Amino acid sequence: MKLLTLAAACAAVVTLAAVPAFAADPIIAKLAQPVAAKTKLIAGEAIFVCEADACTAQSPLSATFGSATCKIIAAKFGTVTSFTGSKPMDDIRLGACNSVVVARAGVAPVAK
């Protein structure tokens, strides 16, 4: 009986611990130029699926919504016009994200 109670308690803890991982809003990076073909990219400890003019991480972690993640996407696909999760990335951080595009191409990023 003690083993059954322990198993039930462990199952409850695991279930409750997993809820925040599934409750996170997806993170969407909108691109200035569409990708040529559907592509998967790992950035910010999440898997982004990129197609058309957006890269989406359906199961992001807390580290996923950050400038470093945005820079990886910008370096791979070009200018990111918006980067949103539960809230949009502000213009200053978005500019820092697109600085990799500017440095690589020597041109200004596309305005929002």
C-alpha positions, -999 to +999 in steps of 0.1 A: +000+000+000+029+024+008+044+017-026+011+025-043+008+058-024+044+067-032+038+060-069+007+081-069+025+110-052+054+108-077+029+108-106+012+139-092+045+158-088+056+149-123+023+160-138+023+193-119+060+200-127+053+194-165+024+219-167+045+251-170+064+236-199+032+231-219+015+263-208+041+286-224+029+307-254+046+298-287+074+322-297+071+335-333+098+353-352+084+371-382+109+374-411+113+402-436+119+376-464+102+342-465+124+310-463+128+290-494+117+257-478+104+245-445+134+244-421+139+233-385+164+253-364+174+248-327+178+281-309+173+291-273+169+255-262+138+251-284+131+238-319+118+264-343+100+254-374+105+280-401+082+283-431+069+311-452+078+343-433+078+329-397+098+307-374+077+292-345+087+274-313+057+256-300+073+245-267+097+273-257+116+274-225+124+305-204+157+309-223+140+309-257+126+345-255+159+364-257+181+384-279+206+355-284+178+333-298+166+361-321+202+367-333+206+330-343+174+332-364+185+366-379+219+352-388+203+322-405+173+338-423+179+376-423+160+405-408+135+396-380+106+421-381+090+410-349+098+385-321+068+376-299+059+353-271+036+363-243+046+399-253+065+414-282+102+421-281+108+458-278+124+478-306+158+482-289+162+445-284+149+438-319+175+462-333+202+444-313+189+411-328+192+424-363+226+438-357+240+404-370+223+410-403+237+445-405+272+433-397+270+405-422+255+424-451+266+459-443+230+472-448+204+486-424+177+463-411+141+466-425+121+490-404+091+477-385 
